[in-house]
Amino acid sequence: MIDNKDILKKFGEQIRQLRLEKGISQEELASRANLHRTYIGMIERAEKNITLINIAKISQALETSISKICNGI
């Protein structure tokens, strides 16, 4: 069974990878998703348990689906 920290870590890694593929900074992603810059960093470092609403905002900002973000978690 996967523990909570592993889920957050894998999710954060996926966000970071998708963001880097788009060639955008944490600040740009935050702006596009209407979230705070430090919040994006906390997600990528697995320090925050993100809500479904914010996952949807980030997926829109990354121009991808929620299922692609969660793939492999």
Secondary structure, 3 states (H helix, E strand, C coil): CCCHHHHHHHHHHHHHHHHHHHCCCHHHHHHHHCCCHHHHHHHHCCCCCCCHHHHHHHHHHCCCCHHHHHCCC
